[in-house]
Amino acid sequence: MIRVHDAIVDDQFGPQAAAYVTSAVHAAGEDLDALESLARAAAPARALDLGCGGGHVAYRLAAHARAVTACDLSPEMLAAVAASARERGLANIETRQSAAERLPFEDATFDFLGCRFSAHHWLGFEAGLSEARRVLKPGCTAVFIDAMSPGRAALDTHLQAVELLRDTSHVRDYSAGEWQAALTRADFDVRQVRTWRLRMEYASWTARMRTPDLNSAAIRALQAAASVETVEHFAIEADGSFTLDALMIEAVAA
């Protein structure tokens, strides 16, 4: 049966909602600390966590914003975020179901936007960025955090292949250059780009997405057949664990 992309995303993430709320990889990190520092300085009236996943951006924003909207395609993920917000005593978080490319908010609704590890699932990357710009007030800050393509063709091909085998809702990890160009076209001014390396422990990385055994075997086969340059760049380990590139972009709505 042929399914639309939104249904694939929902099928992948809905059953794993609780796992993403508690995921150590998603729940902490220097990138979250940096995003929170920007939110603290901005003290927004209304903030948006776009593609909220387990809600970790929303939880950080809640301490500094009057109101936070956690927006995601998956209703199960949103239910888990709402439950976690209640448990944390965060009464200023509301949830809203939507695809990033079709946000149900009026122009200039928000004065801060955070988006973390979501954009690589968007079927319309540039449409999602345009929507982010539309709902953000001019002069206000958006922070985008995601896995990043190294840019070099052979490395990019390997990364996209293992990402798709692990998670069929994956669309693309973009390079820093692709991000900056797309944000400029969406009418953002890029202020700062930070990059770092993030180790993915293979067993938990595949377990979070319930990767089928056949797909996992294909990932391991690609890793075993990879060139020396690919093995070295991704620091591929004997058990399949590896290190990928990530980036954080601070941009301002023009």
N, C-alpha and C positions, 0 to 999 in steps of 0.2 A: 504494500500500500504506500502510495506517495503522500508524504505529509508536508505541510507548510513549515517554514523554519520556526515560527513562533511556537508551534506545537512541539517541535523537537526540543527547543529550549525548555519549555514547561515540563516535558516528560523527563528531561535530564535532571533538572534542578528541584522540582517539586518533592519527589520522594527523599531527597537528600537535604531538605531544608534544615533540619536539626543539626546535621553534621557540619553545615556551613556556619551556623551560629556558634558552634563550639570549636571550629577548626583553629588550631594554634597558628597556622600560616596566615589566616585571615584576621584573627582577633588582635594581633599585635604587630608591631614593626615601627622602625624609625620613620617610615613614610606616613603612618597614621599620626605619629607624634608631630611631624612637621605640618600635616594638614590641620591638626587641632590648633597648633600655634597660629596659623593664618586665620582660622575661625575665631580664635580668642581676640585677635587684633581687630577683626572686622566687626565682631559683636552683631551679627545680622538679626534682622527682625524675622525673616523667613528664609530658611535654608532648605536645599534640596539634596538628598542623597539619591543620585540617579543610577539605577541598576543596583539597588542596595544589597542584593544577595543576603548575607547573614546580618546585615544592619550595622556593621562595625563603624562605618563612617557616621551613620545617624546617631549612634550612642555617643560618639565624641562631639558631634555638633550640638547635641542637646544641652551640654553644659554651658554653651556660649550663645545660643540662638533662642529667641523668644518662642519660635515654633519651627519644627523640622518635619518635612515630608519625606518619607522613605518610599521610593517608587521602584517597582519591579514588575516583570512580566508574570512571575509565578505567584498565584494566590497562596499556595502552601508556604512559600518563602515569606510572604508578607505576614501570614498568620504566625509563623515562628518569630518574626521580628516583633510583632505586636505583643506576643506573650513574653518575650525577653525584655522588652521595654517596661512592661508592667512589673516584672520581677525586679528590675533595676530601679524602679520608682521614677521612671522618666515619663512624666505625664504630658510632656510637650511634643511627643512623637506621634504623628499620624501616618497611616499607610495608604498608598494609592496604586492600583494595578494599571500598568501601561507599558507598552513598548517604548523604547527610547526615541524611535523615529516618529511617534505620534503622541506627544505629550498632551494630556487633557488640562493644560493650564493656560491662562491668558498671558499675553505678552508682558514681560517685565514683572512677573509675579514674585521672583526671588531676588535676594541680594547676596546670596552665597550659594555655590554649587560644588558638591564633591562627587566624584565618580571614580570608583576603585575596582579594578579587575572585572570590568563589565564590557567595555567597548569591543573587545575581541569576539564577543558573541553577537554583536549587532549585524544584522543583514545589510543595513544601510549605514555605514560608518559616517559618511559625510552628512547624511540626513539627521542622524542622531546628534552630531555636533551642531548643526544648524538649529535644531530644536532646543538644545542646551542654551545656545546664544539667544534664541527668541524669548525664552522664559526668564532670562537673567537681565536684571536692570543694567543699563549702560554704566560703565565705570566700576562694576562689581566683579569679584573674583570667582573664578572657576578653577578647580584643581582636578586634574585627570591623572590617574595612576593605573598602570597596566603592565603586563608582560610586554617585552619589546623584541622585535626582530633584530638580529645583528646587522641586517642589511645585505651582507654578502650572499650571493645567490645560493651556493651550496649549503651554507649554514641555514639560510632562510627555508630552503626546501625541506631540510631535515626537521627543523622546528615545527613547521606547519603540518608535516606528515604525522609526527608523534602526537601533536596536540589534537588533531582530528581523530586519530585512532583511539586516543584516550577518551575523547568527548566529542560526539558527533554534532553537538551544537556549536562547536568552534568554527569561526569564520576566518579570522586572520589576526596574527600579532603584527602590528605595524612598526616600522622603523621610526627612529626619532625624527628623521627628515620628513617622512610621510605624515607623522603627527603634526609637526610644525606647519607644513604646507596646508594641510586640511583645516587646521585651526585658523590660519590666516584667511582662507577662503570663506570660513564660517563667520568672519568678522570678529575674531578675537585677536588681541595683542598678546603674544607670548612674552612673559616676563622672565621666567627662569625654567631651566630644564635640569633635572637631577637624574642620574642613573646609578644603578647599583646591581649587585648580583644576588640571586636568591636561590638557595639550594632546595630542590624538590626531592623529598624522600619517597622513593618509588612506590612502596607498598601503600602508604597513606594517600599519595597522589592519585593512584588508580582506584583505590577503595572509595574515595569521595565521590567518584563518578560511576561507580559500579561497572568499571570497564570490563567487558566480556573477556574471557580467557583467550579467545582467538585473537582479539585485538591486542591484548597484552603481549601475546607471543609475537605478533607482528612488530610491535614496538621494540621488543628485545632483539628481534632479528635485524631491524634497521640499525639499532645501536651496535650490534655485533659486526655489521657490515660497513659501518661508518669509516670514513677516512681518518687518518691521524689528526688532521686539522679540525675535523668535527668533534672527535673524541676529546681533544685538548680544549677546544673552545667551551664545550658544554660540560667539561669535567665529568664525563660519563664514568660511573663507578661500576664495580663488578655486579652489584645487585640491581642495576638499572637507575639508581638515583643519579641526578644530574643537577647542573646549575644553569639557570637561565638569566637573561638580562631583563631588567625592569626599569621603568622610568616614571618620573613624577613631573608633570608640567603645571606650572602656575601661569594662568592666563587671565586677562581682563577683558570684559565685554567692551568693545569699541563703541 
